[in-house]
């Protein structure tokens, strides 16, 4: 499957959209183009999390069940443990969006485990 390129023409991002983004490594020294899930629109920036095909388990590692419908090439996991606030221009190409069921599972994990 080849990524479907959807033109990014709006300034307002929607929760659940998936883009290719140069996502930084934890050290901050390097980055790698990879899928990123939009969690919040923050004006000029957005809060995103890493999406990876590497299996991870934990309450903040959410398996994307409808990965093909989301535009992903492989079974994938949304890693709420890998959050970044990114300038919107870094979100290079929209490839799809989560199904309502997958988005609800991400929302439930966030609401249950991300409390201050």
Buried (B, 14 or more C-beta within 10 A) or exposed (E): EEBEEBEBEEEEBEBBBBBBBBBBEEEEEEEEEBBBBBBEBEEEBBBBBBBBBEEBEEEBBBBBBBBBEBBBEEEBBBBBEBBBEBEBEBBBBBBBBBBEEBBEBBBEBBEEEEEE
